[in-house]
């Protein structure tokens, strides 16, 4: 029996309440609108002009061959004499050449705008990653009594991950497996002495000499 799906849900056309999402949506839709206008001009030779205002009342425009020429033609369209005179003039080869150059320029501008939008999104993602890395460094360097419960949970997870990496590195070195170049670069030869064993009341583990990574041995 074929499974029935609900299909693609229709998005309600209503104003977005959150300001940040509204600005992101405007930026994406504006780029798409200008791209469609550029394609229309390139494919059909149409003269187009678009003017939009952002939620912050900042104007953005796109025009082929230019916003001014299209707006002037639109404002002068009520004059029969000018329309009649312009309709009798045949376009020259230079006009076609300029039009082709403008179309190519519009295409390049549109691609640059799309690339800029993608780079801005990538920049936001990198910013979030940097925030996470800064938070981890903050947790490692802060006294335990100053941390909140959720921060202690995050610190615990980071410590467990680090402990697993240290044990794995110790086992590989004990078995004669050479460490990776990145490990040797971070840890000079004077600091990666032969392994030594430390025993506490609960466990017996092998760790690297000279490395406790800022942790009390009771964690092991």
Beta strands, then each sheet from edge to edge (+ up, - down):
strand 1: 48-53
strand 2: 59-64
strand 3: 193-199
strand 4: 204-209
sheet 1: 1+ 2-
sheet 2: 3+ 4-
end
